Amino acid sequence: MGNPVVHFEVGAADDGPLAAFYGELFGWGLQGSPGGGYTLIDTRGGSGINGGIGRSQTGEPWSAFYVETDDLQATLDKANSLGGTTAMPVTDFGGAVTIAMFNDPDGLLVGLVRAPAGPSQTDEPAPSPGSGAPVTWFEVMGSDAARTQQFYADLFGWTVSSSGIPGYAVVDTGTRRGIQGGIGGGEESRWATIYAKVADVDQTLSRAEKLGGSRISDRGVSALKSAARTALYGSADDHMKTDTFRDPAGNVFGIFHY
């Protein structure tokens, strides 16, 4: 069994405006922590995973998805042995959650979160029903697709599909929890991010720009994913559209619609 992707985060030196941006853009429910500096996200999308918005301790923005594991240090050590580097050592946040973070061989940031230790500890609450945009997909785009796919398959026990398009593959985490995703690369863009399902990609991009975000233009990524869908399903599925933007802090975020 592989490791599930169960949480996501975005952050900035000033997290308040970032929380306002995502709340307005996606209709998410936001709950600030008592001491400030962190906001819990309930996407109110009824499926997918929830997340958080944090205040950067270094001044640098960040975005990451989190993979659940029983042994944080062992997983961190394995990531390092495969060519990654530690970004945050195993850290216990007052008993509420214990996490670590690493950079993959391309320097892309990924989080690790300790699995619940027993039946008394529950998983993170699922997104509540509502009209918010659900976060249902993760994606990694590295400089070398084959290397990136092998790294994550070896580290997390994920199954990488053989679509016939080496530049992009669908990933099965091997669990019934969290979200599934895709891993590719070889294009100009580099990111490890997540995707929210929206009613209309173009309208959402326009709203993101009005709120201080900016579009990412990389036709190579779009063409690569279209070719992968054709190889997998016999059609590029013109009813599906995906795109990415940068939030006001500079973090990459993906959106799609059917």
C-alpha positions as CSV (number, residue, x, y, z in Angstrom):
1,M,0.0,0.0,0.0
2,G,1.3,3.5,-0.9
3,N,1.1,6.7,1.1
4,P,-2.0,9.0,0.6
5,V,-1.9,12.7,-0.2
6,V,-4.1,14.2,2.6
7,H,-3.5,17.9,3.0
8,F,-2.2,21.0,1.2
9,E,-0.7,24.4,2.2
10,V,0.1,27.8,0.8
11,G,1.9,30.5,2.6
12,A,3.4,34.0,2.4
13,A,5.2,36.5,4.6
14,D,1.9,38.2,5.1
15,D,-0.8,35.4,5.3
16,G,-3.8,37.6,5.8
17,P,-4.1,38.9,2.2
18,L,-3.5,35.3,0.9
19,A,-6.3,34.0,3.0
20,A,-8.6,36.7,1.6
21,F,-7.5,35.9,-1.9
22,Y,-8.3,32.1,-1.7
23,G,-11.5,32.6,0.3
24,E,-12.9,35.1,-2.3
25,L,-11.6,33.1,-5.3
26,F,-12.8,29.6,-4.4
27,G,-15.6,30.2,-1.8
28,W,-13.6,28.3,0.9
29,G,-14.4,28.4,4.6
30,L,-11.6,29.9,6.6
31,Q,-10.9,29.6,10.3
32,G,-7.9,31.5,11.8
33,S,-5.9,30.1,14.6
34,P,-6.2,31.8,18.0
35,G,-2.6,33.1,18.0
36,G,-2.7,34.1,14.3
37,G,-0.3,33.1,11.6
38,Y,-2.3,30.1,10.3
39,T,-5.7,29.6,8.7
40,L,-7.5,26.3,8.4
41,I,-9.3,25.7,5.1
42,D,-12.5,23.8,4.7
43,T,-13.0,23.9,0.9
44,R,-16.7,23.2,1.4
45,G,-16.5,21.2,-1.8
46,G,-17.8,17.9,-0.4
47,S,-14.8,15.9,-1.7
48,G,-11.1,15.9,-2.0
49,I,-8.8,17.3,0.8
50,N,-8.7,20.4,3.0
51,G,-5.7,22.6,3.6
52,G,-4.2,25.6,5.3
53,I,-2.7,29.0,4.8
54,G,0.3,30.0,6.8
55,R,2.7,32.8,7.6
56,S,6.2,32.2,6.4
57,Q,9.0,32.3,9.0
58,T,11.6,33.0,6.3
59,G,9.7,35.6,4.3
60,E,9.6,33.2,1.3
61,P,6.2,32.0,0.0
62,W,5.5,28.3,-0.3
63,S,3.0,25.8,-1.5
64,A,3.0,22.1,-0.9
65,F,0.8,19.0,-0.7
66,Y,1.3,16.7,2.3
67,V,1.8,12.9,2.2
68,E,0.9,10.8,5.2
69,T,3.4,8.4,6.6
70,D,3.7,6.3,9.8
71,D,7.4,7.1,10.2
72,L,8.4,10.7,9.3
73,Q,12.1,10.3,9.9
74,A,12.4,7.1,7.9
75,T,10.5,8.7,5.0
76,L,12.7,11.8,5.2
77,D,15.8,9.7,5.2
78,K,14.6,7.7,2.2
79,A,13.9,10.9,0.3
80,N,17.4,12.1,1.0
81,S,18.9,8.8,-0.1
82,L,17.0,9.1,-3.4
83,G,18.3,12.6,-4.2
84,G,16.1,14.9,-2.2
85,T,17.1,17.2,0.7
86,T,15.5,18.0,4.0
87,A,13.7,21.3,4.1
88,M,12.2,21.0,7.6
89,P,13.2,18.3,10.1
90,V,10.5,16.4,12.0
91,T,8.7,19.0,14.0
92,D,5.9,18.5,16.6
93,F,3.5,21.4,16.7
94,G,2.4,21.1,20.3
95,G,1.0,17.6,19.9
96,A,-1.6,18.8,17.4
97,V,0.3,17.6,14.3
98,T,3.8,16.4,13.5
99,I,5.3,17.2,10.1
100,A,8.4,17.4,8.1
101,M,9.3,18.7,4.6
102,F,11.7,17.9,1.8
103,N,12.8,19.2,-1.5
104,D,12.7,16.6,-4.3
105,P,15.7,16.3,-6.8
106,D,14.4,19.5,-8.6
107,G,14.1,21.4,-5.4
108,L,10.2,21.2,-5.4
109,L,8.8,21.3,-1.9
110,V,6.7,18.4,-0.5
111,G,5.3,17.9,3.0
112,L,5.1,14.9,5.2
113,V,2.6,14.4,8.0
114,R,2.5,11.7,10.6
115,A,-0.4,9.3,10.4
116,P,-2.8,9.0,13.4
117,A,-1.2,6.7,16.0
118,G,-4.4,5.0,17.1
119,P,-8.1,4.8,17.0
120,S,-8.4,7.7,19.5
121,Q,-6.8,10.0,16.9
122,T,-8.9,10.8,13.9
123,D,-8.0,11.9,10.4
124,E,-8.3,15.5,9.3
125,P,-12.0,16.4,8.8
126,A,-13.2,15.9,5.3
127,P,-14.4,18.9,3.3
128,S,-18.0,19.8,4.2
129,P,-20.7,19.9,1.6
130,G,-21.2,23.2,-0.2
131,S,-20.4,25.4,-3.2
132,G,-16.7,25.8,-2.6
133,A,-14.1,24.5,-5.1
134,P,-12.9,21.0,-4.1
135,V,-9.2,20.2,-4.2
136,T,-9.1,16.8,-5.9
137,W,-5.8,16.4,-7.8
138,F,-2.0,16.8,-7.2
139,E,0.7,17.3,-9.7
140,V,4.5,17.3,-10.0
141,M,6.3,18.7,-13.0
142,G,10.0,18.2,-12.9
143,S,12.9,18.8,-15.2
144,D,13.2,15.1,-16.1
145,A,9.8,13.2,-16.1
146,A,11.3,9.7,-15.8
147,R,13.5,10.7,-12.9
148,T,10.7,12.5,-11.1
149,Q,8.3,9.6,-11.6
150,Q,10.8,7.1,-10.3
151,F,11.6,9.2,-7.3
152,Y,8.0,9.4,-6.1
153,A,7.3,5.8,-7.0
154,D,10.2,4.6,-5.0
155,L,9.6,6.9,-2.1
156,F,5.9,6.5,-1.6
157,G,5.1,3.2,-3.3
158,W,2.9,4.9,-5.9
159,T,2.0,3.2,-9.1
160,V,2.9,5.3,-12.2
161,S,0.8,4.5,-15.3
162,S,2.4,3.6,-18.6
163,S,0.3,5.8,-20.8
164,G,2.7,5.6,-23.7
165,I,3.6,9.3,-23.2
166,P,6.8,9.3,-21.1
167,G,6.4,13.0,-20.3
168,Y,3.3,12.7,-18.1
169,A,1.8,9.8,-16.1
170,V,-1.3,9.3,-13.9
171,V,-0.4,8.2,-10.4
172,D,-2.3,5.8,-8.2
173,T,-1.3,6.2,-4.6
174,G,-2.6,2.7,-3.8
175,T,-5.0,4.0,-1.1
176,R,-8.7,4.9,-0.9
177,R,-7.9,8.1,1.0
178,G,-6.8,11.5,-0.1
179,I,-6.4,12.4,-3.7
180,Q,-4.8,11.0,-6.8
181,G,-2.5,12.9,-9.2
182,G,-0.1,13.1,-12.1
183,I,3.7,13.3,-12.5
184,G,5.5,14.6,-15.6
185,G,8.2,17.0,-16.7
186,G,10.6,18.0,-19.3
187,E,8.9,21.3,-20.0
188,E,9.8,24.8,-19.0
189,S,7.6,24.9,-15.9
190,R,8.5,23.2,-12.6
191,W,6.0,22.8,-9.7
192,A,4.6,20.5,-7.1
193,T,1.1,21.7,-6.5
194,I,-2.6,20.8,-6.3
195,Y,-5.7,21.5,-8.5
196,A,-9.1,22.7,-7.6
197,K,-12.2,21.8,-9.6
198,V,-14.0,25.0,-10.7
199,A,-17.1,25.8,-12.8
200,D,-15.1,27.6,-15.5
201,V,-11.4,27.9,-15.8
202,D,-11.3,31.1,-17.9
203,Q,-13.6,32.9,-15.5
204,T,-11.7,31.7,-12.5
205,L,-8.4,32.9,-14.1
206,S,-10.0,36.3,-14.7
207,R,-11.1,36.6,-11.1
208,A,-7.7,35.5,-9.9
209,E,-6.1,38.3,-11.9
210,K,-8.5,40.9,-10.5
211,L,-7.6,39.7,-7.0
212,G,-3.9,40.1,-7.6
213,G,-2.9,36.7,-9.1
214,S,-1.3,36.1,-12.6
215,R,-1.7,33.4,-15.2
216,I,1.0,31.0,-16.1
217,S,1.6,30.5,-19.8
218,D,3.3,27.2,-20.7
219,R,1.7,25.6,-23.8
220,G,4.2,22.7,-23.5
221,V,2.5,21.5,-20.3
222,S,-1.0,21.8,-21.8
223,A,0.1,19.9,-24.9
224,L,1.8,17.2,-22.9
225,K,-1.2,16.6,-20.7
226,S,-3.5,16.5,-23.8
227,A,-1.3,13.9,-25.4
228,A,-1.3,11.9,-22.2
229,R,-5.2,11.9,-22.1
230,T,-5.3,10.8,-25.7
231,A,-2.9,7.9,-25.0
232,L,-4.8,6.9,-21.9
233,Y,-8.4,7.3,-23.0
234,G,-8.3,7.5,-26.8
235,S,-9.2,11.1,-26.8
236,A,-7.8,14.4,-25.4
237,D,-11.3,15.0,-24.0
238,D,-12.1,18.5,-25.2
239,H,-14.6,18.8,-22.4
240,M,-11.8,19.0,-19.9
241,K,-9.7,22.1,-19.4
242,T,-6.8,22.7,-17.0
243,D,-4.7,25.7,-16.3
244,T,-2.5,27.2,-13.6
245,F,-1.9,30.6,-12.0
246,R,0.3,32.3,-9.4
247,D,-1.4,33.7,-6.3
248,P,-0.4,37.2,-5.1
249,A,2.5,35.6,-3.1
250,G,3.9,33.8,-6.2
251,N,2.7,30.3,-5.3
252,V,1.6,28.0,-8.2
253,F,-2.0,26.7,-8.0
254,G,-3.9,24.6,-10.6
255,I,-7.5,24.6,-11.7
256,F,-9.6,22.5,-14.0
257,H,-13.2,22.0,-15.2
258,Y,-15.2,19.5,-17.2
